[in-house]
Amino acid sequence: MGQLSYVSGVSDQPLRYQTIGDALAHAADCFGDKEALVFPEQDVRLSYADLNIAAERMAAGFLALGFKKGDRVGIWSPNRYEWALTQYATAKVGIILVNVNPAYRISELEYALNKVECKGIVTARVFKTSNYLEMINRLAPELAESEKGQLRAKKLPHLSHVIVMGEGDVPGCYGFDEISTLESEADHQLLSDIAATLEADDPINIQFTSGTTGSPKGATLTHHNILNNGYFVGARQNFSASDRLAIPVPLYHCFGMVMGVLGCLMHGATAVFPGVGFDPVLTLKAVQEEKCTALYGVPTMFVAMLETPEFESFDLSTLRTGCMAGSPCPVEIMKRVIADMNMAEVTIAYGMTETSPVSLQSMSDDVLEKRVSTVGQIHPHVEVKLVDEFGQTVQRGTQGELLTRGYSVMLGYWNDSERTSDSIDKNGWMHTGDLAVMDDEGYVNITGRAKDMIIRGGENIYPREIEEFLYTHPSIQDVQCFGVPDKKFGEVVSVWVKLKPEQTLDEAGLKNFCKDQIAHYKVPTYVRFVDEFPMTVTGKMQKFVMRDKMVEDLNITEQKTA
């Protein structure tokens, strides 16, 4: 009998059993004057010592406002220093930070805040086409007439505190910088008392992932989950206190806040955020001026940087490593990143929000073939196996669904035991829904998805969520959503729509219906109106037929990916 598709990660490095607050205090002791966070656009530089002090002051401010361990506070913002500071401050109190996607619109924001009963939200004012304050006021018009911290909104019954970044007073809201001024000696003593009660296994972060039933799920992660994953992602790149990591990926993703911020924390490295959102020129400029040794990004970001007209003018000689994740990487792009960006030790990572996120990652010294054709090998203290449709572990070289187990698996979906049990089986295995093949050396190649998720530029999109939303349009009788290949984003959203009798709707009208209600990356790129759908004899929709038809009609060339 051949070898089974099962691997477990061994390591001479034990798991760290500590809270994020303890880890930051330890880093302040070990790397005090070393830069921890750099935000060039905001002209902010914080050493580990200063960051720890700032986080403790803000944590005490949260206590002054009446927040307690276990309360949920949302954060809705692009990459700003306030985001990272809030991440650390909430962790010191044991407040559960709820990541709200900066691209969310009104209906998504309302759902997220109410699902986890957020008591407060820390928000930016605007980002790109999103006016966050306007959307919050549309959801909670009572805010304008409320005292600070006394919001009582019909649509957001649990939300009492709105904390706004930036200068200028906003009716009913605390200013971000104001929070730290509310601290008292008693609050700091209470903070010290609370710290002694915090456990590494406490929930500390909720990240929303799109749900197959039409509503996002709140993956609930612990200190233990994300601190250790951040550590081992960095360890695989040989991170040390001398490294400086450029992070153009969003903080609201695990890629930014776990692999980026906490990965740097656990190694005493410096986290550099080139801009509030991804900009290829700003990222290249930050790498050059901050002398970054590592760079993170999804493949589309690396493509954008390589294709920047002034690319050759930037000095990237300090780069040596980094990580590409979020979606499959085109082979030729990987080769150019290694050759043209001086990232000889670049790694590929695979994971999902529910697993904190990384389960598999290539080594910094893996041969090029392995780095462009697989997602690497198992992470320390994690298990992976591939199973067939009957749940039996398959032989090496045979395709199966990828399951993972270990310290990194989430506690579950917040207040959703049914969907948690659908994803994590009785033996603790997280069912990823991804199809993969494992070779004799334990390298894994992702070959497809058992579920019909769309990955657009690193954003996970579940077709059912878009279908459920479009079903609310009065003219739509039926709709089917699926992904089609795209050179820039990897995949984009396509929908086939069947209208109700005697109803009219065009592509522009459908897209306008989506605007400001769902995130921009979920709005369909391609819309086709049909009278019927291809189905099996048993009445099941054949999305692969629809996809193939769109690929043919649009003359789309399939991309070869690693």
C-alpha positions, 0 to 999 in steps of 0.5 A: 500500500502506498503512502497516504496524503497526511502530514504533520508539522514537527518543529524544535520551536514550541508553541507560544502560550501567551496573550497579545498584550504579554507578547507586546510587553515582552517585545517592548522589553527586548526591542524597546527602541527598535521601530515597531510600526511605520506609517509614512503617509501619516508620518507615524513611527512608533518604537516597541516601547512607545507602542506598548505605552500607547496601547496601554493608555488606549486600553485604559481609555477603553476601560474608562468608557465602560468596555469590559473583557469579552465586549466586541468592538468593530474597526472599519478603516483602511491601513492607518496607524490607529488600526494597529494601535486599536488591535493592541489596545483591545487585546490588552483589555480582552476586548474582541476586535471585529474586523469590518471590511473597508469595502463593506456597504450599508447592508453588510455593515448592519449585518456584521455589527448586529451579528456579533453585537458590537458595543463600539466601532472605531472608524475612519471618515472616508476611504476612496468612494466610501464615506464611512460617517455618512453610512453610519449616520444613515444606519443610525440617524440617532447619532447626530442627537446623541451624547458621546457613548450614549447612542441608542439606534433602532437598527443598531441596538447594541452599538453605544460608542462611535470612535472616529479617526482624524481631526474635527468633532463629529456629533455623538462621536468620540475622537480617536485621540480623545480615548487615551486622555480619558485614562486614570490611575484607577483605570491603569490598576484595573487594566493590570488586574484584568491582564492577570485574568486573560488567557491565551485561549480567549477569543480576541478577534472576529473576522467575517468570511462570506457565507454559502448561505448568503450571510457572512460568518464570523470566524472567531480566533484566539490569542493562541491562534494568531500569535503562533501563526504570525510567529511561524509565518515569519520563521519560515522566512527567517525573520529577525529583529533586523528585518523590515516588512512592507505590508501593502495588504489590508489590515482587516485580513489575516494577511495584514494583521496576523502574518504582518503585524503579529509576525513582526511582533513575534520576531522584533521586526518592523512593520512598514505600511506604504499607504492607506490602500495599495498603490504600486508606486507608494509600495515600491517607494516605501521598500526603497526609502525604508530599506525593507527586507521583505514584502507581502502581497497577493499576486495582483499586487506584484503584477501591478508593481512589476508593470509600473512604468517607473519600476526600473527606477526603484532600488529594491536591493534590500529585499530578500524575502516575502510572501505571496498568498491569497490566490494562485500565483502565475508562474511567470510572475513568480519568476519575475519577482525572484529575478527583478525584485531581488526576492530570492527567498520569497515564499508562497503560503496557503491558508484560510481565515478560519485557520489563522490563516496559514497551514502550508508555506514554501521554504525560503530555500525551496527550489524554484520548481517547488515554489512555482508549482506548489503551496509548500509544506506543512507548518509546524504543529499543524496537520493536513490530510486529503480525503475523498468524497467518502471521507477516506484519506487518499493516496499520495498523488491523488486529488482530495479535499484538504482538511487541516487540524491543530492549534490554528483552527478557529474556535468556531463561527460566532453564535453559529454552531450549525455552520461551525459543525458543518466546517469542523468535524467531530475529530477537529478537522477543518474542511477547507473545501479546496481540492489538492494533491500531495506529492511524495515529499509532502508538497501540496498543490491546490488543484481546485475548489470543492465549493464554488467560491470565487477568489478575486484578487485575494478576496473570497466571494461566495456566489450564494451571498451575491445570489441572495442579495440579487434575489431581493430585486423585484424584477429578478426571478432567478440568478446564478453566480459564478467566477470567470478567469481574469488576467488582472484579478485571477477571477471576477464575478459573473451572473446569469439572470432570469427576469420575472414575466413582463419585467425589465432590467438591464446591466446598468440597472443591476449594477446600480442596484448593487452600488453602495449595498454590497462591496465593490469587488462583489458587484458582477463584472459580467451580466447575462440575461437568459430565459433558462439555465443549463441543468441536470436531469435532476434539476441541479444547476450546471454552473460549469456549463455557464462558466465555460459558455462565458469563457468562450463567448468572452474569448477569455484565455485561461491563466496557468498558475502555480 
